[in-house]
Amino acid sequence: MFYDVVIFKRQKRSWGKTIKKQNEMNKSIRGFYLLTEKIKYELLDDQNVETVTYGDLTEVDLNKNSIFPLSHVIVNNVTSGENTMTFNISVLCMDIVDFSKDAVVDPFVGNNNEQDILNTQLAVANRLIQKLRIGQLYREKYQVLGDANLEPFRDRFENQLAGWATTFDVIIENDITVC
């Protein structure tokens, strides 16, 4: 059975040994699974992420307040080279904007937490990119290629969400054998 959307909630887990064992085997044949799992776990380890989803964002129940802050992973495309595979990935990091009933005191800040959300969710996206650039993921040969593009959004969805759409390329070894 195929599912369009997969939702992962923050939970205790011991996945390090499983992932290390899988890394000893051929990466390319499972490159999609390994890369998306690595990204999922890195996002779930962030204190500013409650849920990670994958698939068609329109299928995620964005009206459930309990799933926020939310990061959503999309694999846009993959380029298969002779020795590498390059994944173009988008990660949407978002939270629900809360509005205060108090009068607007500071027009720059307004009467909501949008700037707080943009700040924390930018940190989530930036932390993921840096782990791919110089952290443990880089040492495991999941490496960001070039610079990431981070674009803020607000009011994009029906329940007043704000956050960042981050698009980047990740390169992994293409060690698949054809024999």
OpenMM code with the backbone's topology and positions (N, CA, C; nanometers):
from openmm import Vec3, app, unit

residues = "MET PHE TYR ASP VAL VAL ILE PHE LYS ARG GLN LYS ARG SER TRP GLY LYS THR ILE LYS LYS GLN ASN GLU MET ASN LYS SER ILE ARG GLY PHE TYR LEU LEU THR GLU LYS ILE LYS TYR GLU LEU LEU ASP ASP GLN ASN VAL GLU THR VAL THR TYR GLY ASP LEU THR GLU VAL ASP LEU ASN LYS ASN SER ILE PHE PRO LEU SER HIS VAL ILE VAL ASN ASN VAL THR SER GLY GLU ASN THR MET THR PHE ASN ILE SER VAL LEU CYS MET ASP ILE VAL ASP PHE SER LYS ASP ALA VAL VAL ASP PRO PHE VAL GLY ASN ASN ASN GLU GLN ASP ILE LEU ASN THR GLN LEU ALA VAL ALA ASN ARG LEU ILE GLN LYS LEU ARG ILE GLY GLN LEU TYR ARG GLU LYS TYR GLN VAL LEU GLY ASP ALA ASN LEU GLU PRO PHE ARG ASP ARG PHE GLU ASN GLN LEU ALA GLY TRP ALA THR THR PHE ASP VAL ILE ILE GLU ASN ASP ILE THR VAL CYS".split()
positions = [
    Vec3(0.0836, -0.1171, 0.0000),
    Vec3(0.0000, 0.0000, 0.0000),
    Vec3(0.0886, 0.1242, 0.0000),
    Vec3(0.0581, 0.2221, -0.0815),
    Vec3(0.1362, 0.3441, -0.0930),
    Vec3(0.0642, 0.4576, -0.0218),
    Vec3(0.1383, 0.5342, 0.0567),
    Vec3(0.0820, 0.6482, 0.1274),
    Vec3(0.1399, 0.7767, 0.0692),
    Vec3(0.0542, 0.8743, 0.0432),
    Vec3(0.0998, 1.0018, -0.0109),
    Vec3(0.1694, 1.0865, 0.0937),
    Vec3(0.1300, 1.0738, 0.2185),
    Vec3(0.1857, 1.1560, 0.3248),
    Vec3(0.2282, 1.0663, 0.4392),
    Vec3(0.3446, 1.0941, 0.4909),
    Vec3(0.3935, 1.0217, 0.6067),
    Vec3(0.4185, 1.1242, 0.7156),
    Vec3(0.3666, 1.0992, 0.8357),
    Vec3(0.3817, 1.1923, 0.9467),
    Vec3(0.4652, 1.1248, 1.0546),
    Vec3(0.5661, 1.1960, 1.1033),
    Vec3(0.6518, 1.1473, 1.2098),
    Vec3(0.6432, 1.2445, 1.3255),
    Vec3(0.6092, 1.1941, 1.4427),
    Vec3(0.6036, 1.2759, 1.5628),
    Vec3(0.7315, 1.2550, 1.6424),
    Vec3(0.7654, 1.3565, 1.7226),
    Vec3(0.8815, 1.3486, 1.8094),
    Vec3(0.8624, 1.2303, 1.9042),
    Vec3(0.9648, 1.1451, 1.9154),
    Vec3(0.9587, 1.0312, 2.0049),
    Vec3(1.0999, 0.9857, 2.0363),
    Vec3(1.1130, 0.9070, 2.1407),
    Vec3(1.2439, 0.8509, 2.1724),
    Vec3(1.2739, 0.7411, 2.0727),
    Vec3(1.3993, 0.7339, 2.0306),
    Vec3(1.4360, 0.6330, 1.9335),
    Vec3(1.5855, 0.6038, 1.9428),
    Vec3(1.6246, 0.4874, 1.8979),
    Vec3(1.7657, 0.4525, 1.8903),
    Vec3(1.7922, 0.4094, 1.7468),
    Vec3(1.8134, 0.5041, 1.6608),
    Vec3(1.8283, 0.4749, 1.5194),
    Vec3(1.9722, 0.4802, 1.4728),
    Vec3(2.0641, 0.5251, 1.5555),
    Vec3(2.2031, 0.5414, 1.5133),
    Vec3(2.2669, 0.4131, 1.4646),
    Vec3(2.2499, 0.3015, 1.5389),
    Vec3(2.3114, 0.1753, 1.4998),
    Vec3(2.2518, 0.1221, 1.3704),
    Vec3(2.1190, 0.1361, 1.3547),
    Vec3(2.0528, 0.0889, 1.2332),
    Vec3(2.1047, 0.1639, 1.1116),
    Vec3(2.1119, 0.2965, 1.1229),
    Vec3(2.1587, 0.3782, 1.0105),
    Vec3(2.3038, 0.3459, 0.9776),
    Vec3(2.3909, 0.3307, 1.0796),
    Vec3(2.5313, 0.2984, 1.0536),
    Vec3(2.5437, 0.1656, 0.9808),
    Vec3(2.4654, 0.0660, 1.0218),
    Vec3(2.4700, -0.0642, 0.9563),
    Vec3(2.4245, -0.0525, 0.8113),
    Vec3(2.3181, 0.0258, 0.7884),
    Vec3(2.2694, 0.0445, 0.6523),
    Vec3(2.3732, 0.1170, 0.5673),
    Vec3(2.4486, 0.2096, 0.6251),
    Vec3(2.5479, 0.2849, 0.5500),
    Vec3(2.6612, 0.1978, 0.4995),
    Vec3(2.6846, 0.0843, 0.5661),
    Vec3(2.7901, -0.0048, 0.5221),
    Vec3(2.7529, -0.0742, 0.3912),
    Vec3(2.6239, -0.0803, 0.3628),
    Vec3(2.5779, -0.1438, 0.2395),
    Vec3(2.5715, -0.0394, 0.1281),
    Vec3(2.5395, -0.0823, 0.0086),
    Vec3(2.5298, 0.0039, -0.1075),
    Vec3(2.4304, 0.1179, -0.0841),
    Vec3(2.4793, 0.2427, -0.0921),
    Vec3(2.3967, 0.3599, -0.0640),
    Vec3(2.2995, 0.3920, -0.1760),
    Vec3(2.3415, 0.3815, -0.2976),
    Vec3(2.2604, 0.4292, -0.4098),
    Vec3(2.1287, 0.3559, -0.4243),
    Vec3(2.1311, 0.2271, -0.3997),
    Vec3(2.0082, 0.1521, -0.4186),
    Vec3(1.9022, 0.1936, -0.3157),
    Vec3(1.9476, 0.2445, -0.2009),
    Vec3(1.8564, 0.2925, -0.0983),
    Vec3(1.8793, 0.4408, -0.0709),
    Vec3(1.9437, 0.5111, -0.1610),
    Vec3(1.9800, 0.6513, -0.1397),
    Vec3(1.8629, 0.7399, -0.1019),
    Vec3(1.7512, 0.7199, -0.1663),
    Vec3(1.6316, 0.7992, -0.1361),
    Vec3(1.5890, 0.7784, 0.0088),
    Vec3(1.5766, 0.6507, 0.0491),
    Vec3(1.5345, 0.6196, 0.1854),
    Vec3(1.6327, 0.6746, 0.2883),
    Vec3(1.7609, 0.6488, 0.2669),
    Vec3(1.8615, 0.6914, 0.3637),
    Vec3(1.8645, 0.8429, 0.3783),
    Vec3(1.8617, 0.9136, 0.2665),
    Vec3(1.8684, 1.0594, 0.2736),
    Vec3(1.7452, 1.1183, 0.3404),
    Vec3(1.6265, 1.0728, 0.3026),
    Vec3(1.5055, 1.1291, 0.3629),
    Vec3(1.4961, 1.0922, 0.5114),
    Vec3(1.5422, 0.9737, 0.5493),
    Vec3(1.5447, 0.9376, 0.6916),
    Vec3(1.6418, 1.0243, 0.7688),
    Vec3(1.7596, 1.0470, 0.7137),
    Vec3(1.8584, 1.1329, 0.7803),
    Vec3(1.8005, 1.2723, 0.8031),
    Vec3(1.7386, 1.3271, 0.7013),
    Vec3(1.6790, 1.4605, 0.7143),
    Vec3(1.5675, 1.4586, 0.8181),
    Vec3(1.4835, 1.3564, 0.8142),
    Vec3(1.3740, 1.3445, 0.9109),
    Vec3(1.4272, 1.3451, 1.0537),
    Vec3(1.5256, 1.2599, 1.0825),
    Vec3(1.5766, 1.2500, 1.2193),
    Vec3(1.6494, 1.3766, 1.2632),
    Vec3(1.7211, 1.4394, 1.1726),
    Vec3(1.7874, 1.5657, 1.2081),
    Vec3(1.6840, 1.6722, 1.2435),
    Vec3(1.5758, 1.6777, 1.1680),
    Vec3(1.4702, 1.7747, 1.1985),
    Vec3(1.4015, 1.7413, 1.3309),
    Vec3(1.3711, 1.6147, 1.3548),
    Vec3(1.3049, 1.5758, 1.4795),
    Vec3(1.3928, 1.6001, 1.6016),
    Vec3(1.5233, 1.5980, 1.5842),
    Vec3(1.6139, 1.6255, 1.6957),
    Vec3(1.6170, 1.7732, 1.7326),
    Vec3(1.5623, 1.8581, 1.6478),
    Vec3(1.5605, 2.0026, 1.6744),
    Vec3(1.4470, 2.0338, 1.7718),
    Vec3(1.4770, 2.1103, 1.8753),
    Vec3(1.3756, 2.1431, 1.9763),
    Vec3(1.2624, 2.2285, 1.9212),
    Vec3(1.2805, 2.2889, 1.8045),
    Vec3(1.1782, 2.3737, 1.7438),
    Vec3(1.0985, 2.3020, 1.6357),
    Vec3(1.1003, 2.1677, 1.6380),
    Vec3(1.0223, 2.0872, 1.5448),
    Vec3(0.9463, 1.9821, 1.6246),
    Vec3(0.8176, 1.9745, 1.6030),
    Vec3(0.7344, 1.8741, 1.6688),
    Vec3(0.7046, 1.7574, 1.5751),
    Vec3(0.6824, 1.7876, 1.4468),
    Vec3(0.6398, 1.6860, 1.3515),
    Vec3(0.7132, 1.7059, 1.2195),
    Vec3(0.7474, 1.5951, 1.1553),
    Vec3(0.8053, 1.5981, 1.0205),
    Vec3(0.7132, 1.5177, 0.9307),
    Vec3(0.6756, 1.5764, 0.8165),
    Vec3(0.5913, 1.5064, 0.7198),
    Vec3(0.6635, 1.4984, 0.5866),
    Vec3(0.6171, 1.4075, 0.5032),
    Vec3(0.6720, 1.3915, 0.3700),
    Vec3(0.5558, 1.3639, 0.2754),
    Vec3(0.5660, 1.4124, 0.1556),
    Vec3(0.4654, 1.3827, 0.0545),
    Vec3(0.3936, 1.5081, 0.0094),
    Vec3(0.2716, 1.4893, -0.0342),
    Vec3(0.1900, 1.5991, -0.0847),
    Vec3(0.1403, 1.6818, 0.0335),
    Vec3(0.1841, 1.8055, 0.0413),
    Vec3(0.1487, 1.8913, 0.1544),
    Vec3(-0.0015, 1.9147, 0.1651),
    Vec3(-0.0715, 1.9077, 0.0539),
    Vec3(-0.2165, 1.9284, 0.0595),
    Vec3(-0.2872, 1.8144, 0.1325),
    Vec3(-0.2195, 1.7013, 0.1495),
    Vec3(-0.2767, 1.5875, 0.2209),
    Vec3(-0.2518, 1.5929, 0.3715),
    Vec3(-0.1655, 1.6852, 0.4178),
    Vec3(-0.1372, 1.6985, 0.5601),
    Vec3(-0.2487, 1.7812, 0.6239),
    Vec3(-0.3012, 1.7333, 0.7358),
    Vec3(-0.4073, 1.8059, 0.8059),
    Vec3(-0.3464, 1.9230, 0.8811),
    Vec3(-0.3346, 2.0360, 0.8136),
    Vec3(-0.2725, 2.1538, 0.8720),
    Vec3(-0.3614, 2.2207, 0.9759),
    Vec3(-0.4820, 2.1736, 0.9943),
    Vec3(-0.5718, 2.2302, 1.0948),
    Vec3(-0.5508, 2.1681, 1.2329),
    Vec3(-0.4668, 2.0670, 1.2433),
    Vec3(-0.4377, 2.0053, 1.3728),
    Vec3(-0.3268, 2.0849, 1.4402),
    Vec3(-0.3603, 2.1575, 1.5430),
    Vec3(-0.2622, 2.2411, 1.6132),
    Vec3(-0.1538, 2.1596, 1.6813),
    Vec3(-0.1810, 2.0335, 1.7114),
    Vec3(-0.0856, 1.9514, 1.7858),
    Vec3(0.0360, 1.9109, 1.7032),
    Vec3(0.0348, 1.9311, 1.5737),
    Vec3(0.1477, 1.8882, 1.4911),
    Vec3(0.2518, 1.9987, 1.4709),
    Vec3(0.2284, 2.1158, 1.5233),
    Vec3(0.3190, 2.2291, 1.5008),
    Vec3(0.4124, 2.2487, 1.6180),
    Vec3(0.5319, 2.3027, 1.5911),
    Vec3(0.5941, 2.3415, 1.4652),
    Vec3(0.6187, 2.2197, 1.3755),
    Vec3(0.6005, 2.2400, 1.2468),
    Vec3(0.6028, 2.1339, 1.1467),
    Vec3(0.7118, 2.1605, 1.0440),
    Vec3(0.7815, 2.0537, 1.0060),
    Vec3(0.8724, 2.0591, 0.8917),
    Vec3(0.8227, 1.9573, 0.7901),
    Vec3(0.8159, 1.9991, 0.6649),
    Vec3(0.7655, 1.9134, 0.5586),
    Vec3(0.8744, 1.8971, 0.4528),
    Vec3(0.9040, 1.7720, 0.4171),
    Vec3(1.0125, 1.7403, 0.3239),
    Vec3(0.9545, 1.7026, 0.1885),
    Vec3(1.0137, 1.7602, 0.0823),
    Vec3(0.9739, 1.7306, -0.0552),
    Vec3(1.1008, 1.7035, -0.1359),
    Vec3(1.1063, 1.5899, -0.2036),
    Vec3(1.2152, 1.5639, -0.2980),
    Vec3(1.1639, 1.6088, -0.4340),
    Vec3(1.2231, 1.7149, -0.4869),
    Vec3(1.1777, 1.7729, -0.6133),
    Vec3(1.2248, 1.6928, -0.7335),
    Vec3(1.3520, 1.6552, -0.7329),
    Vec3(1.4067, 1.5746, -0.8416),
    Vec3(1.5425, 1.5193, -0.8002),
    Vec3(1.5932, 1.4255, -0.8793),
    Vec3(1.7238, 1.3650, -0.8559),
    Vec3(1.7982, 1.3616, -0.9884),
    Vec3(1.9241, 1.4021, -0.9857),
    Vec3(2.0108, 1.3920, -1.1016),
    Vec3(2.1106, 1.2802, -1.0751),
    Vec3(2.1109, 1.1806, -1.1624),
    Vec3(2.1997, 1.0668, -1.1460),
    Vec3(2.3224, 1.0865, -1.2332),
    Vec3(2.4367, 1.1070, -1.1687),
    Vec3(2.5631, 1.1204, -1.2397),
    Vec3(2.6392, 0.9900, -1.2365),
    Vec3(2.7562, 0.9909, -1.2962),
    Vec3(2.8356, 0.8686, -1.3017),
    Vec3(2.8785, 0.8223, -1.1627),
    Vec3(2.9236, 0.9166, -1.0795),
    Vec3(2.9728, 0.8808, -0.9469),
    Vec3(2.8892, 0.9382, -0.8328),
    Vec3(2.7921, 1.0221, -0.8654),
    Vec3(2.7125, 1.0861, -0.7608),
    Vec3(2.5652, 1.0909, -0.8006),
    Vec3(2.4822, 1.1092, -0.6989),
    Vec3(2.3403, 1.1380, -0.7189),
    Vec3(2.3142, 1.2697, -0.6469),
    Vec3(2.2463, 1.3611, -0.7155),
    Vec3(2.2170, 1.4914, -0.6568),
    Vec3(2.0666, 1.5044, -0.6395),
    Vec3(2.0246, 1.5203, -0.5148),
    Vec3(1.8837, 1.5361, -0.4796),
    Vec3(1.8529, 1.6837, -0.4619),
    Vec3(1.7508, 1.7329, -0.5307),
    Vec3(1.7020, 1.8684, -0.5071),
    Vec3(1.5853, 1.8552, -0.4098),
    Vec3(1.6015, 1.9154, -0.2925),
    Vec3(1.5068, 1.8968, -0.1828),
    Vec3(1.4537, 2.0314, -0.1359),
    Vec3(1.3257, 2.0327, -0.1011),
    Vec3(1.2665, 2.1486, -0.0348),
    Vec3(1.2191, 2.1047, 0.1025),
    Vec3(1.2473, 2.1861, 0.2017),
    Vec3(1.1985, 2.1631, 0.3375),
    Vec3(1.1227, 2.2880, 0.3797),
    Vec3(0.9961, 2.2711, 0.4137),
    Vec3(0.9142, 2.3816, 0.4631),
    Vec3(0.9106, 2.3719, 0.6142),
    Vec3(0.9610, 2.4735, 0.6815),
    Vec3(0.9626, 2.4801, 0.8279),
    Vec3(0.8613, 2.5866, 0.8681),
    Vec3(0.7607, 2.5475, 0.9482),
    Vec3(0.6504, 2.6405, 0.9720),
    Vec3(0.5874, 2.6225, 1.1091),
    Vec3(0.5112, 2.7248, 1.1472),
    Vec3(0.4351, 2.7209, 1.2708),
    Vec3(0.3118, 2.8087, 1.2531),
    Vec3(0.2173, 2.7951, 1.3461),
    Vec3(0.0929, 2.8723, 1.3407),
    Vec3(0.1155, 3.0097, 1.4025),
    Vec3(0.0712, 3.1127, 1.3325),
    Vec3(0.0807, 3.2494, 1.3830),
    Vec3(-0.0307, 3.2708, 1.4852),
    Vec3(0.0090, 3.3140, 1.6045),
    Vec3(-0.0871, 3.3461, 1.7101),
    Vec3(-0.1085, 3.4967, 1.7122),
    Vec3(-0.2337, 3.5367, 1.7167),
    Vec3(-0.2677, 3.6784, 1.7212),
    Vec3(-0.3122, 3.7161, 1.8616),
    Vec3(-0.2656, 3.8307, 1.9067),
    Vec3(-0.3045, 3.8827, 2.0374),
    Vec3(-0.4266, 3.9726, 2.0216),
    Vec3(-0.5123, 3.9731, 2.1231),
    Vec3(-0.6284, 4.0617, 2.1215),
    Vec3(-0.5928, 4.1999, 2.1752),
    Vec3(-0.4712, 4.2134, 2.2259),
    Vec3(-0.4256, 4.3428, 2.2767),
    Vec3(-0.4068, 4.4398, 2.1614),
    Vec3(-0.4161, 4.5663, 2.1938),
    Vec3(-0.3953, 4.6707, 2.0933),
    Vec3(-0.2505, 4.6673, 2.0447),
    Vec3(-0.2310, 4.7036, 1.9199),
    Vec3(-0.0971, 4.7074, 1.8616),
    Vec3(-0.0197, 4.8220, 1.9252),
    Vec3(0.0877, 4.7881, 1.9950),
    Vec3(0.1716, 4.8885, 2.0597),
    Vec3(0.2875, 4.9258, 1.9673),
    Vec3(0.3436, 4.8280, 1.9025),
    Vec3(0.4580, 4.8489, 1.8138),
    Vec3(0.4200, 4.8019, 1.6733),
    Vec3(0.3996, 4.8952, 1.5798),
    Vec3(0.3576, 4.8542, 1.4449),
    Vec3(0.4615, 4.7681, 1.3721),
    Vec3(0.5872, 4.7767, 1.4121),
    Vec3(0.6905, 4.6945, 1.3492),
    Vec3(0.6700, 4.5472, 1.3856),
    Vec3(0.6365, 4.5199, 1.5097),
    Vec3(0.6159, 4.3832, 1.5570),
    Vec3(0.4728, 4.3372, 1.5316),
    Vec3(0.3770, 4.4301, 1.5437),
    Vec3(0.2373, 4.3948, 1.5244),
    Vec3(0.1801, 4.3274, 1.6477),
    Vec3(0.0697, 4.2576, 1.6296),
    Vec3(0.0070, 4.1903, 1.7432),
    Vec3(0.0069, 4.0380, 1.7266),
    Vec3(0.1175, 3.9868, 1.6694),
    Vec3(0.1281, 3.8415, 1.6535),
    Vec3(0.2730, 3.7967, 1.6727),
    Vec3(0.2948, 3.6684, 1.6644),
    Vec3(0.4288, 3.6115, 1.6852),
    Vec3(0.4980, 3.5739, 1.5540),
    Vec3(0.4593, 3.6371, 1.4456),
    Vec3(0.5159, 3.6021, 1.3156),
    Vec3(0.6680, 3.6161, 1.3128),
    Vec3(0.7216, 3.7233, 1.3690),
    Vec3(0.8670, 3.7405, 1.3682),
    Vec3(0.9363, 3.6330, 1.4517),
    Vec3(0.8743, 3.5922, 1.5614),
    Vec3(0.9307, 3.4835, 1.6419),
    Vec3(0.9354, 3.3540, 1.5612),
    Vec3(0.8276, 3.3270, 1.4884),
    Vec3(0.8225, 3.2059, 1.4050),
    Vec3(0.9283, 3.2126, 1.2958),
    Vec3(0.9377, 3.3262, 1.2288),
    Vec3(1.0389, 3.3389, 1.1231),
    Vec3(1.1792, 3.3198, 1.1795),
    Vec3(1.2033, 3.3693, 1.2997),
    Vec3(1.3340, 3.3540, 1.3619),
    Vec3(1.3629, 3.2076, 1.3969),
    Vec3(1.2713, 3.1409, 1.4663),
    Vec3(1.2977, 3.0026, 1.5086),
    Vec3(1.3006, 2.9061, 1.3911),
    Vec3(1.2124, 2.9239, 1.2941),
    Vec3(1.2091, 2.8315, 1.1815),
    Vec3(1.3255, 2.8553, 1.0842),
    Vec3(1.3764, 2.9779, 1.0777),
    Vec3(1.4991, 3.0030, 1.0019),
    Vec3(1.6148, 2.9285, 1.0683),
    Vec3(1.6166, 2.9281, 1.2006),
    Vec3(1.7212, 2.8548, 1.2729),
    Vec3(1.7124, 2.7046, 1.2446),
    Vec3(1.5904, 2.6502, 1.2383),
    Vec3(1.5727, 2.5076, 1.2068),
    Vec3(1.6322, 2.4771, 1.0691),
    Vec3(1.5944, 2.5565, 0.9705),
    Vec3(1.6420, 2.5344, 0.8335),
    Vec3(1.7936, 2.5528, 0.8244),
    Vec3(1.8439, 2.6575, 0.8862),
    Vec3(1.9869, 2.6854, 0.8809),
    Vec3(2.0675, 2.5759, 0.9502),
    Vec3(2.0181, 2.5258, 1.0629),
    Vec3(2.0868, 2.4188, 1.1355),
    Vec3(2.0951, 2.2923, 1.0490),
    Vec3(1.9867, 2.2589, 0.9808),
    Vec3(1.9876, 2.1419, 0.8926),
    Vec3(2.0912, 2.1606, 0.7812),
    Vec3(2.0909, 2.2767, 0.7189),
    Vec3(2.1874, 2.3036, 0.6110),
    Vec3(2.3302, 2.2937, 0.6620),
    Vec3(2.3563, 2.3498, 0.7806),
    Vec3(2.4931, 2.3457, 0.8340),
    Vec3(2.5362, 2.2037, 0.8685),
    Vec3(2.4440, 2.1208, 0.9144),
    Vec3(2.4784, 1.9801, 0.9409),
    Vec3(2.5129, 1.9076, 0.8111),
    Vec3(2.4477, 1.9468, 0.7028),
    Vec3(2.4801, 1.8899, 0.5719),
    Vec3(2.6092, 1.9506, 0.5159),
    Vec3(2.6423, 2.0693, 0.5597),
    Vec3(2.7608, 2.1387, 0.5080),
    Vec3(2.8874, 2.1001, 0.5841),
    Vec3(2.8791, 2.0916, 0.7183),
    Vec3(3.0011, 2.0679, 0.7967),
    Vec3(2.9802, 1.9731, 0.9148),
    Vec3(2.8623, 1.9238, 0.9364),
    Vec3(2.8337, 1.8417, 1.0539),
    Vec3(2.8460, 1.6926, 1.0269),
    Vec3(2.7804, 1.6161, 1.1123),
    Vec3(2.7856, 1.4697, 1.1043),
    Vec3(2.7335, 1.4185, 0.9701),
    Vec3(2.6289, 1.4799, 0.9181),
    Vec3(2.5768, 1.4346, 0.7882),
    Vec3(2.6819, 1.4512, 0.6790),
    Vec3(2.7576, 1.5591, 0.6835),
    Vec3(2.8647, 1.5810, 0.5865),
    Vec3(2.9687, 1.4700, 0.5973),
    Vec3(3.0063, 1.4354, 0.7209),
    Vec3(3.1061, 1.3298, 0.7405),
    Vec3(3.0540, 1.1946, 0.6930),
    Vec3(2.9209, 1.1779, 0.6933),
    Vec3(2.8609, 1.0536, 0.6440),
    Vec3(2.8341, 1.0587, 0.4938),
    Vec3(2.8861, 1.1631, 0.4287),
    Vec3(2.8787, 1.1825, 0.2835),
    Vec3(2.7393, 1.2155, 0.2319),
    Vec3(2.6631, 1.2891, 0.3136),
    Vec3(2.5391, 1.3539, 0.2699),
    Vec3(2.5723, 1.5016, 0.2729),
    Vec3(2.6057, 1.5565, 0.1559),
    Vec3(2.6661, 1.6889, 0.1536),
    Vec3(2.5855, 1.7858, 0.0692),
    Vec3(2.5628, 1.9049, 0.1265),
    Vec3(2.4915, 2.0083, 0.0534),
    Vec3(2.5844, 2.0602, -0.0565),
    Vec3(2.5282, 2.0816, -0.1722),
    Vec3(2.6040, 2.1272, -0.2876),
    Vec3(2.5641, 2.2714, -0.3154),
    Vec3(2.6569, 2.3636, -0.3029),
    Vec3(2.6258, 2.5047, -0.3270),
    Vec3(2.5518, 2.5657, -0.2089),
    Vec3(2.4846, 2.6743, -0.2366),
    Vec3(2.4114, 2.7462, -0.1333),
    Vec3(2.2640, 2.7090, -0.1352),
    Vec3(2.2038, 2.7120, -0.0185),
    Vec3(2.0604, 2.6868, -0.0063),
    Vec3(1.9852, 2.8172, -0.0308),
    Vec3(1.8644, 2.8050, -0.0815),
    Vec3(1.7772, 2.9205, -0.1013),
    Vec3(1.6663, 2.9141, 0.0031),
    Vec3(1.6561, 3.0167, 0.0872),
    Vec3(1.5556, 3.0206, 0.1933),
    Vec3(1.4614, 3.1368, 0.1653),
    Vec3(1.3343, 3.1053, 0.1524),
    Vec3(1.2340, 3.2071, 0.1206),
    Vec3(1.1252, 3.2076, 0.2283),
    Vec3(1.1033, 3.3239, 0.2918),
    Vec3(0.9995, 3.3282, 0.3955),
    Vec3(0.8607, 3.3246, 0.3333),
    Vec3(0.7669, 3.2713, 0.4093),
    Vec3(0.6272, 3.2777, 0.3660),
    Vec3(0.5406, 3.3089, 0.4867),
    Vec3(0.4264, 3.3666, 0.4609),
    Vec3(0.3260, 3.3958, 0.5623),
    Vec3(0.1905, 3.3911, 0.4964),
    Vec3(0.0929, 3.3534, 0.5716),
    Vec3(-0.0440, 3.3454, 0.5199),
    Vec3(-0.0541, 3.2564, 0.3966),
    Vec3(0.0334, 3.1600, 0.3846),
    Vec3(0.0347, 3.0752, 0.2667),
    Vec3(-0.0781, 2.9729, 0.2697),
    Vec3(-0.1178, 2.9336, 0.3880),
    Vec3(-0.2189, 2.8299, 0.4017),
    Vec3(-0.3384, 2.8851, 0.4772),
    Vec3(-0.4437, 2.8065, 0.4855),
    Vec3(-0.5702, 2.8547, 0.5401),
    Vec3(-0.5665, 2.8895, 0.6879),
    Vec3(-0.4738, 2.8350, 0.7650),
    Vec3(-0.4755, 2.8623, 0.9084),
    Vec3(-0.3596, 2.9505, 0.9547),
    Vec3(-0.3236, 3.0483, 0.8751),
    Vec3(-0.2263, 3.1507, 0.9138),
    Vec3(-0.0923, 3.0915, 0.9576),
    Vec3(-0.0263, 3.0235, 0.8658),
    Vec3(0.1055, 2.9687, 0.8935),
    Vec3(0.2130, 3.0635, 0.8422),
    Vec3(0.3262, 3.0612, 0.9087),
    Vec3(0.4430, 3.1375, 0.8639),
    Vec3(0.5651, 3.0474, 0.8775),
    Vec3(0.6669, 3.0756, 0.7988),
    Vec3(0.7892, 2.9970, 0.8076),
    Vec3(0.8795, 3.0206, 0.6883),
    Vec3(0.9567, 2.9191, 0.6573),
    Vec3(1.0567, 2.9275, 0.5510),
    Vec3(1.0467, 2.8067, 0.4589),
    Vec3(1.0546, 2.8326, 0.3295),
    Vec3(1.0687, 2.7281, 0.2287),
    Vec3(1.2160, 2.7261, 0.1907),
    Vec3(1.2824, 2.6171, 0.2198),
    Vec3(1.4261, 2.6039, 0.1974),
    Vec3(1.4493, 2.5012, 0.0877),
    Vec3(1.5214, 2.5407, -0.0154),
    Vec3(1.5515, 2.4500, -0.1261),
    Vec3(1.7025, 2.4382, -0.1398),
    Vec3(1.7491, 2.3137, -0.1529),
    Vec3(1.8926, 2.2897, -0.1605),
    Vec3(1.9182, 2.1583, -0.2327),
    Vec3(2.0431, 2.1397, -0.2756),
    Vec3(2.0862, 2.0163, -0.3394),
    Vec3(2.1745, 1.9383, -0.2434),
    Vec3(2.1508, 1.8084, -0.2343),
    Vec3(2.2347, 1.7195, -0.1540),
    Vec3(2.2939, 1.6163, -0.2477),
    Vec3(2.4242, 1.5991, -0.2361),
    Vec3(2.4949, 1.5047, -0.3209),
    Vec3(2.5360, 1.3842, -0.2360),
    Vec3(2.5139, 1.2650, -0.2914),
    Vec3(2.5578, 1.1414, -0.2265),
    Vec3(2.6339, 1.0586, -0.3301),
    Vec3(2.7055, 0.9589, -0.2818),
    Vec3(2.7784, 0.8695, -0.3724),
    Vec3(2.6812, 0.7875, -0.4555),
    Vec3(2.7145, 0.7685, -0.5807),
    Vec3(2.6407, 0.6768, -0.6669),
    Vec3(2.7271, 0.5530, -0.6821),
    Vec3(2.7142, 0.4624, -0.5870),
    Vec3(2.7989, 0.3436, -0.5849),
    Vec3(2.7223, 0.2186, -0.6272),
    Vec3(2.6191, 0.2376, -0.7029),
    Vec3(2.5395, 0.1229, -0.7480),
    Vec3(2.6226, 0.0406, -0.8473),
    Vec3(2.6068, -0.0897, -0.8376),
    Vec3(2.6790, -0.1772, -0.9304),
    Vec3(2.5819, -0.2241, -1.0382),
    Vec3(2.6322, -0.2399, -1.1581),
    Vec3(2.5484, -0.2821, -1.2696),
    Vec3(2.5727, -0.4281, -1.3067),
    Vec3(2.6544, -0.4924, -1.2314),
    Vec3(2.6833, -0.6352, -1.2596),
    Vec3(2.5846, -0.7241, -1.1907),
] * unit.nanometer
topology = app.Topology()
chain = topology.addChain("A")
for resn in residues:
    res = topology.addResidue(resn, chain)
    for name in ("N", "CA", "C"):
        topology.addAtom(name, app.Element.getBySymbol(name[0]), res)
